[in-house]
Amino acid sequence: MLQRLALLFPLWMILSGAIALYRPHWLTAMNQGPVMVLLLAFIMLCMGLTLTLDDFRRIARLPKAVAIGFAAQYSIMPLLAWGVAQALSLPPHFAVGLILVGCCPGGTASNLVTYIAGADVALSVVMTVCSTLAAVVLTPLLTQFFAGALVPVDAWLLFKQTLQVVIIPVVVGVLLNRWAPRQVMRVMPVAPLLSVMGVCFICAVVFAANAEAILEYGFQLILATMLLHGGGFLIGYNFARIFGCQEQSARTISIEVGMQNSGLAIVLAKQAFPLLPLAPVVGAVSAVMHSLLGSLLAVSWRTRFPRPHTE
């Protein structure tokens, strides 16, 4: 039952966003202080609880697919985000927000979507872990490279924030899974749903705080995020196929590339770009968009193109 509720992620995103836009005063107070940072850290802790040391050992057994997926993640999405921002002539606050989304690691919801698509969940988990760990270095550097011409980017600040809200909680989660497995097993059934609700809440708070801007620039934001994530799914799949991945791995890589950690993008944008208050809005719209597109793609694969034979 709890897993089914977690799989309704896109529905919860739409409902929470609609409530935030309709009754923004319910949530605006939450946009201040460390609430968002602590909530994202909790989400990443939940991700860490799902991981074991065996998950990291799988990398050795999946070197080709992991390497191809990793290269796709940190090349396709940053370039695509920059290209979309240029093509649509986005104002700096939206352009920086979109580029930051493109430079973030794969989102944890991608593991759920991979499962729905009948793709390789183990590969999805390993790819999410790899891109998340690498985000400490690559997200600040790539953001500085692609967005540095638009606004000053403090790569060191981004580095410290990514370390605090991503790596430390994930490592703590893995260690808890190792040293307190019984307690973790009690929490595990509800962890995915709590993560989903956490992401929905973060996005709802950003929606509420910027309701007027979202309603005014909604079409521009929807178009930009649709092109970014839709392009990520499409190019990611073909990238994997060109480099020799079989169907199941290509589906997984497509999902991992197309779905970003938008919650991280929101928190980093709020902290690193205080002079661009609308930058986090892109992350919130992005979370809704990649969840919808990813779920639709997964259901299409699951129903029209059944699970292929494993490699």
C-alpha angles and dihedrals in degrees: 000000000000091000091052090052090051091051088059088071095130091052092051090048093054093045095047091047092049092049091048092052093044097044105020093159089069092067110022093094089062091063091079130077129007098317096107094046093049091047093052090047088053091051091051090047088056088052090051091052090061092055132083133185087259089066089061091047089057089071088074090055095047103040099140099046093042092049093048092047093047092050091048093048096055098036108038100043100045091045092045093049091051091046094050091047090052095043093051093039090230116193113254096261093055094038092054091046092051093046090049090053090050092051095050124098126259116292124249090234087068089077090059092046091048089055092051090049092054090239130134108300093181091055090046092054093048092048092049090051093048095048091044093052091046091049091080089071106019101046094058094041096047092044090052091048098049101031099032092091090057102045136351109278120203101210093181091055091049089049093054093045093049090049092051100046100033118023101036095050092045092050091048089051092051091048092049089051088052100044103029105032096153094055091045091052089057091054098040098082091060099034097087092049092047089051091050092048090048093054090046091052093049091051092045091054091052090046091051094047091051102030095133094049092047092050091047098045098026097120093049092049094046092049093048095049092042091055092045098049097032089051090047092055093046099042093039092056094047092043089057093046093049090055093051105264118151122239098269094050091044091055090050094049090047091055094044092051096044097047116067133187093258092170089062090048090054095050094044092048091051093050103034099040107039090155090059102060092170095055094088090055090074090058092053094050089043092056091056093044099049091044092053096042093043093050093047091049092048094050090047091053092044095051106030099031110032123215108294125226113278118256 
